[in-house]
């Protein structure tokens, strides 16, 4: 199912991938090359907001302080807004969504309609598309390894080191390691988010460690799926992690909803043709009834 590009009618579908995600992606990967933040290990300097500071304790101590402050901030947001970081700001999820066509060209996941139609008309293009996806994937992961390494050594120094013909062994090993990790993440996609991601698990624990409190999550306003939806599965088709948002228990340690809002926009689009309001909405943090399934589910964590 494709959701129309309409900010007024379907704000989550427009704002999340076209505004919020590019901002967070740029902050994560471009901060070192824009001198927003990086640690220059060669010159023994810290660069923050374009200002240069020496490697002295009064400056270096802010690195762990800043890191744990961000972790605490994410934990607080998670307690109130669920795993919203995963759906809106996580660098891995952003790249997973953006590189979905590359995986589908390799046969991982369902191909987009436009790609499937093109291959149906021109089956001879399947092999070139696979080669293209491998080339683009390697180029992407190598480029990102350079950007990530720029947090500790200047980007220009990395390029000059290779151009000299004698790159530093540590630099080569670091790029190979980052490229391998990037390739794994690229191929794993949301399977990593659903089964292995420690940050996702930590957010689920932060949000659902007690049955006395539930963070913001998707609420289904229909009487029942059979009566209200019939055979419609539009919300499931657009879900990033293959969750039915209409279910009673849709959030767990490794099955967490990302609160991306795509299912809400999909439901609204379906019901717009019927001149009816959608059946899905975000529910603010709330306290489940004592003995309810949601309370028991949280206690089981």
C-alpha positions in Angstrom: 0.0 0.0 0.0 1.2 3.5 -0.9 0.3 6.5 1.2 -0.2 9.8 -0.7 2.3 12.6 -0.1 0.0 15.1 1.6 1.3 16.9 4.7 -2.2 18.1 5.8 -3.9 14.7 5.6 -1.0 12.3 6.3 1.5 14.3 8.4 3.5 11.3 9.8 4.1 9.9 6.4 5.6 13.3 5.2 7.3 14.7 8.3 9.1 11.6 9.5 10.9 10.5 6.4 11.3 13.9 4.7 12.1 16.2 7.6 12.9 14.6 10.9 14.9 11.6 9.7 17.2 13.6 7.4 17.9 16.0 10.2 18.9 13.3 12.7 20.9 11.4 10.0 22.8 14.5 9.1 23.6 15.2 12.8 24.9 11.7 13.3 27.0 11.2 10.2 27.9 14.7 9.2 28.8 16.2 12.6 32.5 15.4 12.3 33.0 16.7 8.8 31.2 19.9 9.6 33.1 20.4 12.9 29.9 20.2 14.9 31.6 17.7 17.1 34.7 15.4 16.8 37.8 14.4 18.6 41.0 14.9 16.6 43.3 12.2 17.9 46.2 13.3 15.7 46.2 16.9 17.0 45.0 15.9 20.5 42.1 18.3 20.2 38.4 18.4 20.7 36.2 20.3 18.2 32.8 21.4 19.3 30.6 23.9 17.3 33.7 25.0 15.4 35.7 25.8 18.6 38.9 24.0 19.3 39.7 22.7 22.8 42.9 20.9 24.0 42.8 17.3 25.4 42.6 18.4 29.0 40.4 16.9 31.8 38.1 19.9 32.1 37.2 19.5 28.4 37.5 15.7 27.9 35.2 15.0 30.9 32.3 16.4 28.9 32.4 13.5 26.4 31.1 10.9 28.9 28.8 13.4 30.6 27.3 14.3 27.2 26.9 10.7 26.2 25.1 9.7 29.4 23.0 12.8 29.2 21.8 11.8 25.8 21.1 8.2 27.0 19.1 9.5 29.9 17.2 11.9 27.7 16.3 9.0 25.3 15.2 6.9 28.3 12.9 9.7 29.6 11.4 10.2 26.1 10.9 6.4 25.8 9.1 6.2 29.2 6.5 8.7 27.9 6.5 8.2 24.1 7.5 4.5 23.7 10.1 3.5 21.1 9.7 6.7 19.2 13.5 7.1 18.9 13.6 3.9 16.8 11.0 5.1 14.3 12.1 8.8 14.0 15.7 9.2 14.9 17.7 5.9 14.9 20.5 6.0 12.3 20.2 2.2 11.6 16.4 2.4 11.1 16.8 5.4 8.8 19.3 3.7 6.6 17.3 0.5 6.7 14.2 2.4 5.3 16.2 4.3 2.7 18.1 1.2 1.4 15.1 -1.1 1.2 15.3 -1.2 -2.6 18.9 -2.5 -2.5 17.8 -5.4 -0.3 14.8 -6.3 -2.5 17.0 -6.3 -5.6 19.0 -9.1 -3.8 15.8 -11.0 -3.1 15.6 -9.9 0.6 12.0 -8.8 1.3 9.2 -8.0 -1.0 10.0 -5.9 -4.0 8.3 -2.5 -4.5 5.5 -2.6 -7.0 7.5 -0.4 -9.5 10.5 -2.7 -9.4 8.5 -5.9 -9.7 6.6 -4.5 -12.7 9.9 -3.5 -14.4 11.4 -7.0 -13.8 8.2 -8.6 -15.1 8.5 -6.7 -18.3 12.3 -7.1 -18.6 13.5 -10.2 -16.7 17.0 -9.9 -18.1 17.5 -6.9 -15.9 17.4 -8.9 -12.7 21.1 -9.8 -12.7 22.3 -6.3 -13.5 20.1 -5.0 -10.7 21.7 -7.4 -8.3 25.1 -6.3 -9.3 24.1 -2.7 -9.0 22.7 -3.2 -5.5 26.0 -4.8 -4.4 28.0 -2.0 -5.9 25.8 0.7 -4.4 25.7 -1.1 -1.0 29.5 -1.3 -0.8 29.9 2.3 -1.9 27.5 3.4 0.8 29.0 1.3 3.6 32.6 2.4 2.7 31.5 6.1 2.6 29.8 5.8 6.0 32.9 4.1 7.5 34.9 7.2 6.4 32.4 9.5 8.0 32.3 7.5 11.3 36.1 7.4 11.4 36.0 11.2 11.0 34.9 11.4 14.7 38.5 10.5 15.7 40.7 11.5 12.7 40.1 14.2 10.1 38.3 13.1 6.9 40.9 14.8 4.7 43.7 12.9 6.5 42.0 9.6 5.8 41.7 10.3 2.1 45.3 11.6 1.9 46.5 8.5 3.7 45.1 6.2 1.0 46.3 8.5 -1.8 49.8 8.3 -0.5 49.8 4.6 -1.1 50.8 3.8 2.5 47.6 4.0 4.6 48.0 3.5 8.4 47.2 -0.2 9.3 44.8 0.9 12.0 42.9 3.1 9.6 42.5 0.2 7.1 41.4 -2.2 9.8 38.9 0.3 11.1 37.4 0.9 7.7 37.2 -2.8 7.0 35.5 -3.4 10.4 33.0 -0.6 9.9 32.3 -1.7 6.3 31.6 -5.3 7.5 29.3 -4.0 10.2 27.6 -1.7 7.8 27.1 -4.4 5.3 25.6 -6.7 7.9 23.2 -3.9 9.1 22.3 -3.2 5.5 21.4 -6.8 4.8 19.7 -7.5 8.2 17.4 -4.5 8.0 14.6 -4.5 10.5 15.4 -8.2 11.5 18.1 -6.7 13.6 15.7 -4.3 15.2 13.2 -7.0 15.9 15.5 -9.6 17.4 18.9 -8.3 18.4 19.2 -4.5 18.9 20.3 -3.8 22.5 19.0 -0.2 22.2 15.6 -1.4 21.2 15.6 -3.8 24.1 16.7 -1.1 26.5 13.9 1.2 25.3 11.3 -1.6 25.7 12.4 -2.2 29.2 12.3 1.6 30.0 8.8 1.9 28.6 7.2 -1.3 29.8 9.0 -2.4 32.9 6.0 -1.8 35.0 2.3 -2.6 34.6 1.3 0.6 36.3 2.3 2.8 33.4 2.0 2.7 29.6 3.7 5.1 27.3 2.1 6.7 24.2 1.1 3.9 21.8 -1.3 3.1 18.9 -4.9 2.7 19.9 -7.6 1.0 17.8 -10.9 2.7 18.0 -13.0 0.1 16.2 -15.3 -2.4 17.9 -13.4 -5.4 16.5 -11.1 -6.1 13.6 -13.6 -8.3 11.9 -16.5 -5.8 12.2 -14.6 -2.6 11.6 -11.9 -3.6 9.1 -13.1 -6.7 7.4 -10.3 -7.9 5.1 -8.4 -4.6 5.1 -4.7 -4.9 6.1 -3.4 -1.5 5.0 -2.0 -0.7 8.4 0.0 -4.0 8.5 1.3 -3.5 5.0 3.0 -0.2 5.9 4.3 -1.3 9.3 8.1 -1.2 9.5 8.3 -4.2 11.8 5.3 -6.3 10.6 3.0 -5.6 13.6 -0.8 -5.5 13.5 -1.4 -2.2 15.3 -5.0 -3.3 16.0 -3.9 -6.1 18.3 -4.3 -5.9 22.1 -0.7 -6.7 22.9 1.6 -5.3 20.3 4.6 -4.2 22.3 7.2 -6.5 23.9 10.9 -6.8 24.4 11.7 -7.7 20.8 8.5 -6.9 19.1 8.2 -3.2 19.8 6.1 -0.7 17.9 8.2 2.2 16.6 5.4 4.7 16.9 6.2 5.9 13.4 2.6 6.8 12.7 2.5 5.2 9.2 -0.4 2.9 10.1 -2.4 5.9 11.3 -2.0 7.6 8.0 -2.7 4.4 6.0 -5.9 3.9 8.0 -7.0 7.5 7.4 -6.3 7.2 3.7 -8.4 4.0 3.4 -11.3 5.6 5.4 -11.1 8.8 3.4 -12.6 7.0 0.4 -15.5 6.0 2.7 -15.9 9.5 4.1 -15.2 8.1 7.6 -12.5 8.9 10.2 -9.6 6.5 10.6 -9.7 3.9 13.4 -6.1 4.3 14.6 -4.7 7.1 16.7 -1.9 7.8 19.1 -3.0 7.4 22.7 -1.2 9.5 25.3 0.5 7.8 28.3 -2.0 6.1 30.5 -2.5 3.7 33.4 -3.9 0.3 32.4 -6.7 -1.2 34.5 -5.5 -3.6 37.3 -5.5 -7.1 36.1 -5.9 -6.1 32.4 -3.8 -8.0 29.7 -1.6 -5.0 29.2 -0.7 -4.8 32.9 0.0 -8.6 33.1 2.1 -8.4 29.9 4.3 -5.6 31.4 4.7 -7.5 34.6 6.0 -10.5 32.7 9.0 -8.5 31.5 
